[in-house]
């Protein structure tokens, strides 16, 4: 007896879990989406087959007895695809809008009805006896069924999609309350904020940036040794002696002194004056010390 009761209790618990899952809004939405995919596939299959059936009759209507394989006969095959493609575009857009319960604008519905009417008239024109062929009741019924089925399918599809969406909405509304609504919210006690005066930051000492030396950090060239007046006089005297030993006649001028010593224009005047002086003065200049004397240091 106890075993039977326990088994029955387990079955009841399993049934409760299954019922909780089957009534869950997410599970219902998943099942509805599967049904929606099946319905859309069947509807599109019927529409495409119906339009393909009407293609031959529309081509015969457009060819109007043109010879087979002629240009008019080939062009007649373009009439039915032209109308069908426009119709399929409207139906595809309506499939998406119906999913979210959005109605098509007026011109979209007019375009759909116009393409259906054109397809029906061209498909049944000959059967009604409006051409050279006699009236045929069987032909009217035969060629009226595909366009009318396509029309009914196109009008029924949006309604079915709208009802499927409404089923999902009702399942969500009738479902159990969300966990957020069932779980009470417990607020932790919050301690009052104590605002303490913030300590003023110490004044920062701005450091003066050290600028890099001009010239991109290049090393300065080694300073040339400073030459004295006596050095220039000695160099000019040696050049003069060498020229006289070679038998050359040299006119001691500032330009010549500047050429042989490389001194400046102002110094060359002093060097030329010293060379034109007595030989004793030259010897005295040669015997001078190389130390700079006040008034004799001249920049090169």
Secondary structure by P-SEA (a helix, b strand, c coil): caaaaaaaaaaaaaaaaaaaaaacaaaaaaaaaaaaaaaaaaaaaaaaaaaaaaaaaaaaaaacccccccaaaaaaaaaaaaaaaaaaaaaaaaaaaaaacccccaaaaaaaaaaaaaaaaaaaccccccccccccaaaaaaaaaaaaaaaaaaaaaaaaaaaaaaaaaaaaaaccccccccbbbbbcccccccccccccccccccccccccccccccccccccccccaaaaaaaaaaaaaaaaaacccccccaaaaaaaccccaaaaaaaaaaaaccaaaaaaaaaccccccccccccc
